[in-house]
């Protein structure tokens, strides 16, 4: 390992460590900026049902504050939170007490990954192939592909999800409208469950993958058109280099930003598509986070956002590390050697 690369790597480690500490602190303080707290929400819900007297509500509120540790000064709660993170303890959910946050996330995570991983990979491959083909062919092929990709990428996820639910679930009744499996089934590796799971999986998958295809196709098309107009391409053509070889170099260079986008997509996939999962009532991590925010469930919010933070920072760090290995100019510019 050269001294330049070691210096480049040391700088990145320091910057990402600082970014992680800052994100860790924001992860603790931001949920507490939401009006109210978990104890008041629980007690208010009981009071609205007329189940307890005002005096009993006050005692319950004080008891919940003590049980949740919310009666402690904020700085003590903060240092306790840092200690828990250091021991990989995500805590206990306030609203689903005494269930552990890690257990709840572990239960929801497979549903999110079942949509995210195939959606990201399939959308990335098809989108890049479509964008590259449109840029290379040009003419009507490019116009049709670009228009369709622009239309898909411009639709918000939640709008497209609602359209799919109305057309394919409500109107034509081809697929189920919500959930991950039919009520009454227990998750297992049996054929009836897997079949039913796939029927519920198709609409959330389509609502994500089609929009990813549109976005990737536009990005790849723009990069490919730029590369096709560069000097080295014109020079290679002037030398009589075979067209297929030139195209290979063009699309290899155009792929670099797309690879970065792919890595970052994998970094953010743990959070799931919050809106999409909410539209389909899909029991993934996104739905878990949305419910936790509505209920001011601090440990659950902190647990989910912490995992998202770690995966995003790790994905960015790996991308910069790979770029530093692949392209020496990047690490040279970072260490002031140019």
Secondary structure, 3 states (H helix, E strand, C coil): CCHHHHHHHHHHHHHHHHHHHHHHHHHHHHHHHCCCCHHHHHHHHHHHCCCCCHHHHHHHHHHHHHHHCCCCCHHHHHHHHHHHHHCCCCCECCCCCCCEHHHHHHHHHHHHHHHHHHHHHHHHHHHHHHHHHHHHHCHHHHHHHHHHHHHHHHCCHHHHHHHHHHHHHHHCCCCCCCCCCCCCCCCCCCHHHHHHHHHHHHHHHHHHHHHHHHHHHHHHHHHHHHHHCCHHHHHHHHCCCCHHHHHHHHHHHHHHHHHHHHHHHHHHHHHCCHHHHHHCCCCCHHHHHHHHHHHCCHHHHHHHHHHHHHHHHHHHHHHHHHHHHHCHHHHHHHCCCC
